[in-house]
Amino acid sequence: MTRNTGIYASVLGGAAFVLGVAYGWTARDYRGEELATLSEALRQLEARNATLAAQVAESDDLDDRITELEASLAAALQALEDAKVAAAIPEPVAEEPSVEPQDPPEEAQTAALEFGDPARGEEVFGQCRSCHQIGQGAKDRIGPHLNGLFGRRAGLHEGFRYSDDMAMMGADGLTWELETLDAYLENPKALVSRTRMNFAGLKDPQDRADILAYLRQFSASPQNIPEAAPTAQAREVELSPEVLAIVGDTDYGEYLASECKTCHQQDGSDQGIPSITQWPTEDFVVAMHAYKRKIRPHPVMQMMANRLSDEEIAALAAYFAQLE
Amino acid sequence: MKLNRRVFVGTGMAAATSLSAPSVQAASHGKPKVVVVGGGAGGATAARYIAKDSAGEIDVTLIEPSRSYYTCFFSNLYIGGFRDLDSIAHSYGTLASDYGINVVHDWATGVDRDAKTVALAGGGSVPYDRLILSPGIDFVEGSVPGWDVSAQNAMPHAYKGGSQTELLKAQIMAMPEGGTYVMVAPPNPYRCPPGPYERVSMVAHVLKANNPTAKIIIADPKANFSKQGLFEEGWQKHYPGMITRIGPDFGGENVSVDPAAMTVDIDGEVVNADVVNVIPAQKAGLICEAAGLTDGNWAPVSGHTMQSRMDENIHILGDSTNQGDMPKSGFSANSQAKVAAMAVRGALTGSRVFPAKFSNTCWSLIDTDDGVKVGATYEATDEKIAKVDGFVSQTGEDAALRKATYEESIGWYQGITSDMFG
């Protein structure tokens, strides 16, 4: 390998980095100052080239690295093209007048650090990677890609085939914000009963806070998302062992259930309204408490759950679990 | 629908007796007898729940004149072309065959409260230990000057399901180009508070496709109406310029009609109309008055059990009642029926009785995939059925939510009709 190849690689690497930055920024709000950001980013690129060139030249793996960088540059260029089309802004050029730019990823990280550690979150996210991609060029795999997740309506990301329940929750108004993501990550099926996401959940509030801090870096305008302590929300669906241990009175449940059956058909049909027959008891209890605490969005269910006591929820759960 | 094997034993007897209706009282087993008058959302539900949950310990007779019951709810969707008539028609066969309910197709004309019998138009009478009346609504005579039931072909009310609904739809389809549809809306309280306004939406939907220069006028005695903001937003969006509502501030409460001339006089201004949909003021079904159970236009009941305030052996359900905060709706009647069924079983067989809980949700369709809803929960106090909590759809909701709301209403229709008819 020659030094020239190394420099070439380093240029590609730098360009990929900068364009990635540019993409992340333009994906946000394509107006005036983005051009300045791009110019500044290009200047940073030039400065980094020299350093990178030396490092890359020493690499034993130049060919692989070149291939990898070319691919990521192509993806970044494509993303930038898409972003420019969407933004309808002129070709960004280095000689555009520039204001002192803020570096958006750093700003996002600063904000994120206030509630979780994104670096640790990246490690925790390792267990999600088999199904979810995130970052430049991320595509839908088994699960949808997670770029731009914050502020996205659940189940409405185009091109991905969601479970009926996820689509229904999205139509009902479930939007991915800190608190809803926190509840979902804690126990996916408590928030979305028949989600396809086959994941037991992250019980440690710190794990969730960190992973959310990490995910947030890949969303547009994360600084606009209201801050909330995700650990506070975690208690919302975290039920005490006493509540979960209540043994439901099935006779009472049968009477209470007569109200449910006006809409939820006993024979398990679900047309517009999901079946709740033979729902596992604990899932039922957790879901009803999630409605009662208004984490699940549906207004009818929030209203119905709101006046049910812990004993009444247990009674309903016991009744529907044994219903044939 | 699954067979309920516990009550299947009653089937043969029920089928036989429903062929010779007036002789039902002969089928005495010494079991407690419940008679239900009216096979709609209240009566059919009460009959089914008592039969189902008493597992043969109670004889249940359901008296309903129609062999095919057309639900009033979703009849507007038939007018709008979203449902066919067959899809809102139901029969009582499953209640007889699977639940052992004695279904008698006849009119109940009176109640002898001392002898505890119900008289039938076809002759004979049926004895009861507990009577449940769920007769729906009748109209207040003279509430719209110039209109009475004999004019209902010229100016249909279409506020009881079935032939009136078909007639109104046929008249709308036959309107001349650029013609005028006038609705005379009812004063409070009346069946299905958003119903007239959903109907206007559905008429507008049909006219927009077939007769886009036609006009709709609503003469309304009420200053405000259910889901008003949602309907008005929807009308502006889907049917701009087509619908004019004349409220009481512009004489909407001062209306008379001339069915022969097909004119409507709104506060002195005479409108020539092609279709006039008169929805008169309403009162409890006639049997309530005949049985001496009304106070004014409605029958007062206790919210704890739905028992008449005037006779503890009689429970009254749905539109006919004066119960408190619940709207007159099929959902409400269905909800009240379950409380009454529990109370009746408790009284007759000693089964467990729990505190009454009620709920209601009314979905309305404004245009294709543009559904809205309003709902509330209720509980019984000694004075009345009192509202606990409620919600209503918001203006400006996105299309996905509105579509989901409409789809939910279809699921609800399946649910409640299964809950009523088995």
HADDOCK unambig.tbl for C-alpha pairs under 7 A between the chains (distance, minus, plus):
assign (segid A and resid 171 and name CA) (segid B and resid 400 and name CA) 5.21 0.50 0.50
assign (segid A and resid 171 and name CA) (segid B and resid 401 and name CA) 4.74 0.50 0.50
assign (segid A and resid 171 and name CA) (segid B and resid 404 and name CA) 6.03 0.50 0.50
assign (segid A and resid 172 and name CA) (segid B and resid 401 and name CA) 5.55 0.50 0.50
assign (segid A and resid 173 and name CA) (segid B and resid 401 and name CA) 6.92 0.50 0.50
assign (segid A and resid 258 and name CA) (segid B and resid 338 and name CA) 6.87 0.50 0.50
assign (segid A and resid 259 and name CA) (segid B and resid 335 and name CA) 6.54 0.50 0.50
assign (segid A and resid 261 and name CA) (segid B and resid 415 and name CA) 6.56 0.50 0.50
assign (segid A and resid 261 and name CA) (segid B and resid 419 and name CA) 6.84 0.50 0.50
assign (segid A and resid 262 and name CA) (segid B and resid 412 and name CA) 6.81 0.50 0.50
assign (segid A and resid 262 and name CA) (segid B and resid 415 and name CA) 5.28 0.50 0.50
assign (segid A and resid 262 and name CA) (segid B and resid 416 and name CA) 4.62 0.50 0.50
assign (segid A and resid 262 and name CA) (segid B and resid 419 and name CA) 6.17 0.50 0.50
assign (segid A and resid 263 and name CA) (segid B and resid 411 and name CA) 6.60 0.50 0.50
assign (segid A and resid 263 and name CA) (segid B and resid 412 and name CA) 4.48 0.50 0.50
assign (segid A and resid 263 and name CA) (segid B and resid 415 and name CA) 4.53 0.50 0.50
assign (segid A and resid 263 and name CA) (segid B and resid 416 and name CA) 6.09 0.50 0.50
assign (segid A and resid 264 and name CA) (segid B and resid 415 and name CA) 5.93 0.50 0.50
assign (segid A and resid 265 and name CA) (segid B and resid 415 and name CA) 5.12 0.50 0.50
assign (segid A and resid 267 and name CA) (segid B and resid 1 and name CA) 6.67 0.50 0.50
assign (segid A and resid 270 and name CA) (segid B and resid 411 and name CA) 6.96 0.50 0.50
assign (segid A and resid 271 and name CA) (segid B and resid 411 and name CA) 4.80 0.50 0.50
assign (segid A and resid 272 and name CA) (segid B and resid 407 and name CA) 4.70 0.50 0.50
assign (segid A and resid 272 and name CA) (segid B and resid 408 and name CA) 4.27 0.50 0.50
assign (segid A and resid 272 and name CA) (segid B and resid 410 and name CA) 6.41 0.50 0.50
assign (segid A and resid 272 and name CA) (segid B and resid 411 and name CA) 4.70 0.50 0.50
assign (segid A and resid 273 and name CA) (segid B and resid 408 and name CA) 5.51 0.50 0.50
assign (segid A and resid 273 and name CA) (segid B and resid 411 and name CA) 5.22 0.50 0.50
assign (segid A and resid 299 and name CA) (segid B and resid 391 and name CA) 6.72 0.50 0.50
assign (segid A and resid 303 and name CA) (segid B and resid 389 and name CA) 6.53 0.50 0.50
assign (segid A and resid 303 and name CA) (segid B and resid 390 and name CA) 6.53 0.50 0.50
assign (segid A and resid 304 and name CA) (segid B and resid 377 and name CA) 6.95 0.50 0.50
